Amino acid sequence: MCGIVGYTGSQQAAPILLDGLSKLEYRGYDSAGICIQGQNGLEVAKAKGRLQVLRDLTADGSSICGTVGIGHTRWATHGAPSDRNSHPHVSNSGKISVVHNGIIENEASLRIWLQNQNIHFYSDTDTEVVANLIGYYYALGQDLLSAVRNAMHRIEGSYALGILCADQPDQIVAVKQDSPLIFGFGEGENFIASDVTAVLKHTRTVTYLEDGEMVCFAADRAQFFNAHGDPIEKKQETITWELSAAERGGYDHFMLKEIHEQPKVLHDTISPRIRDGKVVLDSIDFSYLKDLRKIYLVACGSAYYVSVLAKYTFEKACRIPTEAVMASEFRYCDPILDENTLVIIISQSGETADSLAALREAKHQGARTLAIVNVVGSAIAKGADQTIYTWAGPEIAVATTKAFTAQLAVVYLLALQMADNLGTMSRSDYDAAVQGLLHLPQDIADALCEENIRKLQYHASQLCGHHDAFYIGRNLDSAVCLEASLKLKEIAYLHSEAYPAGELKHGPISLIEEGTLVVALATVQPLFDKTMANIREVKARGGDVLCITLPEQEQRALEQGCKVITVPAVVPMLQPSVSLIPMQLFAYYMAVNRGCDVDKPRNLAKSVTVE
């Protein structure tokens, strides 16, 4: 959720903070604000709306002078989006300013207690409670670090905090618990941020704060502390990807750029892990496979739909019972876990609150855990027994595309390695799948051909007036439809539902009438005729069908009166990766034609770090 950034150095802080916030706006865009240590103490500028409103308010940061400051971009939790609920929040005394990513779960009781201490509140946010709690202890005569530490002992929930004190104009204090926070080491300047993208222009040297850790820093120094308040040394890491990876690069939207990056992402994720015709995951221990009795795949949002596809893949390749479970429900469904259970957590950010909680539950019950994540140093990556990284690079658009494809590629790699170790695939099937994986980047590039783009642009321009859509398919196609439907909801704001095509007759067909938009995915060869029968049922009731199918089936789909997009036929297990491409593009062009904010859809944020 929310994004925070902090700077101390010799340069004017406000423009740097605004630039950092522009890289974090995908985390929330209900409001934005900055606080600068100015000549007259703490100077705050904040406003409801996109970051541009704050830029206009501060003349791109030139109206507030000072070389130390903190900033925030908000995804609203406590309190509606408004000027007064925007961060930063300042204590009653005017001494303490705070930006916050997370949720304070005991905010209500702390607010009452502080009100009984004659402290007044001016917002509905949980963050103002934090500012006043720190301010309360500071007013008692405690030094700033002690005041922060004592406040943290009373707070329940998740937080990454950037804190300024008017009496210490050269310093920033930051602390984290269950929300991401990085520290950036510069030359004569230092940074904090929710994500490395915010500081990459200035430094590639960072460290990742762990839960309970605190840092107190100025331009020329930084001191780190553990949860007990003891000084500690932190390992420095170097970010290797280029700043251009977090820029649009001439595309109209980040989402379109990221769709077109998928061939490269797949090459980067797959190729280094195939050697001499075999999948080799060097870092993963497979010694327990023979005793494995159950696999759980646990994730949220699009990553959950990767899990649904992965269920088919693991059961087909490895012959191990597999279940996909939404992370938000995993803890509450009383899963049966033991040392012969593998729980695979899939998360792009590695910080998703529900997925992190599911991981902890799995470990608590003694299950083996493996994470598939994109962000090095993330909480899930560090918490799992083993981790496989997707090498997708930064994904800025809120609606995932390339991260989804990279996660699915890792699922293929993992399933094939496990199948090879277990001996559950024939050599010919295994070899075909490995060669198919190596060719998959080109197959996706072919699905992104100019002809498909031109057709999808046209179809979207004709269909964008619809208010409802249905996605249908069978077997793996049905699972792909779940993700495709979500994309349409997320960025085009259309009500959309995905159903197994065979379920149409069991209820949903009652909603099909003249002009109803139905997107049919028909790429599972043995089931093509059955899906065609479902398409005929839709057409008989006047439905308007966009069909994604294989080249050899194009004519049959055209004969049914469908609008048709074709994708290359690949190894059946890998087909979802190719089939999804035109569905991503269709959602994108539908959103563009409907005038939606593609990269920053309403009410959504990229990383959901609160439950």
N, C-alpha and C positions, 0 to 999 in steps of 0.2 A: 504494500500500500504506500503511503506517503513517501516522499523523498526528502532527505536532508543533506545539507552541504555546509561546510565551514572552512574558513580561510584565515590565516594569519601570516603576514609577511611585510614586504615593503611597498607593494603595489596597492592601489585603491581596491578595496575589497568588493564593493557593490557590483561592478561590472563582472568580476570573476564569479561571484555568487550567482548572478543572473545567467551567465553562460553555463555554469554547472547545473542550475535548475532546468535550463532548456534541455539538457541531456537526461534529466530525471523526470520530465513532465509526464512520461508514459506511466509513472507510478501513481499519478493522481493529478487532476487538473480542475478541482473545484475552487481552489484559491491558491495564492502564492504570497510570500512575504520574506523580508530580510530584516535583520537587526544589525546595526553597525555601532562599534565603539567609536563615537564621535567626540568632538571637543566638549560637547555639553552632556556627555554621558551616553546612555543607550538610546539610539535613534531607530525607530521602527517605521517601516513602510510595508503595508500589506493591503490586499484587496481581493474580493471575490472575483472569480473568473479565471480565464487562461493567463498564462505568464505575461502575455503581451500587455494586459491591463497594468500589471506592476511595472513593466518596462516604460510604459507611457507615463505612469505616475511619478517615476523617478528619473525621467529623461535618460533612460538606459543606464541608470545607476549613477549618473553624474551629479545628481542633486544631493547625494548623501556622501560625505567624505569620511574616510577612516580606513585603516589598513587591517582591521580585525572585524570579522563578522560571521553570522550564521544565516542560513536561508532554508526555505521550506516550500514544497509544493504538496497540496493536500488532496487526499481522497477522504471525503467526510465519513466519519463514524459517529462520534458524539457531537451532536449539534449540526444543524443544517448549514449548507454553504452560505456564508455571509462574511462581511468585513470583520465583524466582531469575533467570529469564530475562527478566523484565519490565524495561522501562526506567523511569526513568533508570539508567544505570550509572555507577559512581564508580571512579576510579583507586585503585590500592593506597595511594597517599599520602593519600587522602581530600580532595585539593585540587581535583580536576577531576570534574565531572559532565556527562554527555552524553546527549542524546536524538537519535535517528537514524531517518531514513526512507531506505531504500535497501538495497544489498547490497555488502559489501566482498569483492571477488573473491579477493584475496590474503590473506584472513584467516588461513588455516592457517600460511603461512610467517611472517607477522608475529607470530602467537601464539608460535611456536617461538622466534623471535628474542627476543621480550620475556621468555619464560620463562628463556632463557639469561642475561638481565639480572636474574634473581632476582625477577621479577614474577610474582605468582600470579593465577590466574583462578578465579572463583567462579560463572561461568555458561558456557553453551555458545554465546553470541551473538557475532556479529562486532562488535557495537557496543562490547563491553567492551574489545576490542582497540584501538578508536579512543580510548576514554577513557585507557587506559594508555599509548598511544603519545604522546598529547599530554602526559600526566603525566610521561612519561620526559624529554621535551625541556624541560618546565617545570622539572623537578628539576635539570637541568643549569645552571640560572640564566638561561635564555631568558625574555624577557617573553612574556605570554600569546599575543599575536598571532603572534610568531615561532614559538612552540611549535606553534600550530595550523597555521601555514603549512608548517612542516617536516614535520609529520605528514601533511598533505594531499599533499605531494610523494611520500610513500612509499605512499599508499593507491591501490589500483586498484579501480574500481567506481563505484557511484552512491551519492550521499548528499545529504541535507539535514540539517544538524547545528545543534542549539542547545547551547551550551556555557556552563557556569558555572565560575567559579574562586573558591574560598573566600577567597583573598587580595584579591579585587576585588569586594566585596559589592554594588556598585551597578550592575554591568555584565553584559551578555550578549554573547557572540560567536556569530555564525551564519555558515555558509558552505554553498554548494551546488554540486553537480555531477550533472547528469542526474536530479535529483529536484526537484519544485516547491517553491518557498519564496517567500513574500511578506513584505514589511515594511510594517507599519501605523504611520502617523504620528498620534499623539494629542496632546492638550493636556496637557503635563506628564506624559505617559506614552507608551510606545512598545511595539510588539508584533512578533512574528514568528509565522507560521503556515503550514501546508501549503496552506491554502485561505482565501479571504477570508471565508467563512461564519463562521470562528472569531473574527473580530475586528469583524464588521460592527456589532455592538451598540455598539462603542466608537469606531469611526472608519470613514469612507468614503474616506480618503485613503491610498493604498497605492503601493508600487513593487514590481516583479517583479525578483528577483535573477537574473542571468545565470550561466551556468556559470563556475565559478572565482572568482566574486565573494564578498566577505566584508563583513559589517557588524559593527561594535562599537558598542554603544549603551547608554545609560543613560536615565533618565526624561526628561532635558532636552536630549539630544543624540544624534546618530547620525553615524558616519563610515563611509563606504563605500570599499571598495578593489577594484581589479581583480585579475585572476589573477596579475599581476606584483607586487602589493603597493602599487601607486600609488594615492593618494587619487583618487576620482572623484565626480562629481555624478550623482544619479539622478533621472530624470523621475518626477514624482508624477502619479498617475492617480486619478480619482474613480469610485467604484463607484456606479452609478445605480439598481440594483434594490433593492427594499425588503427589510427584514429579514423581513417576513412571508412572503416567497417561500421562505425556508428554514425555515418553521414549518408544523405540520400543519394549522392553520386549521380545527379541528373534525372533521377526518377521522380515522378509526381508525388509518390508516397513511399514511406519506408516499407509498407506491406508489399507493394509491387516489386520493389528492389529485392526484398527477402524471398519472394516467390521465385524470382529469376536467379537468385543465388543458390538454389537447391542443388543443381548439378555439382557445383563446386563443394558445397557442404557435404554431400554424400561421398564425393571422392575423398575429401579430407578425413571423414569418419571411417570409411570402409577400407581404403587401399592399404594404409599402414598395418592393418590387422589381418591381412591375407598374405601368406608367404608360402611359396611352393605349392599352390593349389589348395591350401588348407587355412581355415580360420585359426588364428593364434591370439588368444587373449592372455598375454603373459602375466598380467597382474592378478588374475583370478584363480583362486584355489577351487578345483573341481573334485577333490579327493572324497567328498561326502556324497557324490551324486548317486552312487549305488544304493544308498540308504534313504534317498529323498522320496517322500510319499505324497507331497502336496506342494504346489506353488500358488502363492497369492500375489497378484499384481495390484498395487495400491497407488492411487493417484487422484488428482482433481482435474476438472475441466477437460481440455483437449488431451492432456496426458492420460486421463482415464480412458479415452477412446483409443489411444495407443495400447492401453492395457487390454481392452476388449479384443483388438486385433491380435495382440500377443497371446491371448488365451488360445485362439485357433492355432497359432504358430507353434507354441510349446506342446500342445496336445498332439498335433500332427507330427512334429519332428521328434519329440522326446518321449511321447506316450506317458506323460506324467499328468495326473489330474490337476487342472489349473482353474483358478477362479479370479475374475476381475472384480475388485471392490472399490467403491468410492471412498477416498480417504476420510471424508467427513463422517462416514458411517462405520468405518472399520472398528473403532474402539467400542462402538455401541452394539455391534452384532455378535459379541462374545465369540470371536473366532477361535477355532481349535488349533493351537500352535504348540510345537515342541521342536526338539533339535533336528527332527526329520522333515521340518517345514522350511521352505525358502520363501521369504517375503521380499519382493522386489518393489522398491519405491521409485517412481518415475516423476521427475520434477525438473522443469527447465531452470528455474532459479536456484533450486536447492534450498529454498527458504520458506516454501509454502507451509503455513502453520498447521493445517490439517494433516498434510503428508508427514511433517516432522513429528507430530503427535502419534501418528500411526507407526512410524518407525520406532519411537520410544516404547510403544505398547508391544510391538513385536519382540524387541530386545528384552523387555521385562519378562515376557513369557518364554524366553529361551529359544526363539526361532532364529535361524540364520537370516541375515539381511544383506541385501545388495542394492545399491543405488545406481540409477541411471540419471545423471544430471549434466548440465551444461556449464555451470559456474564452479570453477576451481575454488576451493576453500570455503564453500557454502556449508551450512549447518548439517544438511542431510548427507553431503559428501563426507564430512568428517565423522558423522555419527554412525554410518553404516559399517558393517564388518568389511565390506568390499565395495568398490566404486568403479563404474565404467563411465568415462566422460564422453559426451557428444562434443564434437568440435564444430559447433555451429557458429561460433563467434557471437557478438552481441546481436540480440533481436530487439528492435526498438518498437515496432508496431505492437499494439496491445494484443491483437489477434494473432496467434502463433501460426506460422507456416513452416519455415525452415527448421525450427526446433522440433516440431512434430515429426518431420521427415527424418531428421537425424536420430531422434529417439527410436523410431520404428526400425531404422537401419541397425542400431545397436541391438534391438530385440532379435533381428535376423541373425546377427553375428553370434549372440549369446546362445540362441536356440541351436544353431548349427554346431557350435563348439560342444555343447552339451550332448547333442545327438551323436556326434562323432565319438565322444568319450563313452557313451552308453551303448553304442552300436545299434541304435534304433532306426537308422536310415540306411537304405541300400547305398552302395558306393556310387552308383550311377546317379541316383537322386541327389546325393550330397554334392557330387562334382558339378552337376547341372546348377544347383542352387548357388554354389560358390562362384561359378562363372557368371551366373545371372547377377549376382551382387556386384561383381566387378564391372559389368556392363550397365548397371542401373543408372549411374549418372548420365550416360548418353541417352538412355530410354526416357529419362525425365526431360532432358533437353529436347528430345523429339516431341514429347507431349506439349512442350512450350513453343511449338513451331508457330510461325506467323499466320498460317491458315487457321489454326485453332484460335489464336488470339483474335483475329479478325471476326470469325464466326461468333465467338463468345461476346465480343463487344456489341455486335449487332443484336444477338438474342437478348442480351441484358437491356439494351435500349428499348426493345419491344416488350419486354416482360416486367420492367421495373415498376409498373403501376399496380402490380398485384400486392395484396396485403397478407396473403397466406401462401404457404408452399408445403408440399409433401415430398420427401425423399424416400425412394423405395429401392430395394435390392435384396439379394439372397446370399446367405453364407457370408464370405468375406466382404462382398459388396454391401451387405446390410450394415456391417460394422463401419465401413467407410462412410456410409450415408449419415451416421451419427455425427461424425466430425464435420461433414459438409453442411449439414443442417445447422450446426452450432455456428459455423462461420457466417451463414446468412443472417442468423439472429443477431450475432455480435456486432456486425459492421453495417448491415443494411436495414436493421430494425424491422425485419419481416417476421411475423409469426411463422414458425417452421417446425415440422415434426418429421422424424425419421421412423420408418416402420419396415420390418421385414416384409417383402412383397407378398408373401403367402398369408400375411395377417390382414391384408386389405379387406377380405370378405368377412372378417370377424369384427367389423365395426367402422374403421376409418373410411371405407368406401361410401358411407352415408354422407360424407362431407364433400365428395367429388361432384361437381356440377359444371355447367357450361363455363369454360374459361379457367377452371382451377389449375394452378401451376403444379405440375408433378415433375420432379427430376428423377429419372430412372437410371440406375447404374446396372449395366448388364455385361460384365466382363468375366464372370465365372462360367467357363465354357459348358460344363455338363448341365448347368441350370439355365442356360440361355432361353430355351424354349419355354420353360416355366415362367421366367420373367417376362417374356414376350406375351404370354397369355394374360399376365397381370396388366401389362400395358394396354392390351386390347380392351380389358375391362374398364380402364380409365378412359380410353378414347371413346368407348361406347357411351359414356356419360358426359362427353363434351370436354374432358380434361385436355389441357395444353401440355404436351410432354416434351421435355428436353432429355434426350437419351445419350448417355456416354457409354460407348461400346467399343469393340475391337474392329479393325478394318474389315475383316472377313464377314462381319455381321452388319455392316453399315447399310447395305441394300435392304435387308429385311426390316430394319428399323425405319428406314425411309418409307417403305411400303405401308407401314402402319401409321404414317402421317406424323412421325416424330421429327423434331429438330434434332440433328445428330452431330455429335462430336466423337471422333475416334482417338484412341490412345494405343500405343504399341502393345502387342501381346508379349508378356514376359513369363518367366517361371511362375506358376500359379501362386505360390507362397508370397512372392514379391509384388504381385499385381497391385495391391492396395496403394503402394507408393506412387505408382504411375497413374492410377485411376483418379487419385485425389487431386492431381494438378489442375485439370480443367474446372473442377468444383471450387478450388481456391480462387481461380481467375473469375469464375462466374459470380461468386460472392463479391469479389472486389469490384467488378464492373457494375453490378447491381447497386452497390453502395455509392459509387461515383455518380451513376445516373440519378440516384435518389437524393443527391446532395448531402450525403452523410460525411462526417469527419472520420475517414477511414482509419487513420492511425490512432485516433483517440476517441473511440466510441463512448457514448454517454454512459455514465455510472460504472464504468469498468476501470480496472487498473491492471497493470502487467503482472505484478507479483503480489499475491494475496498473503500477507504475512500476519494477518489476524484471523481468528477463528470466527 
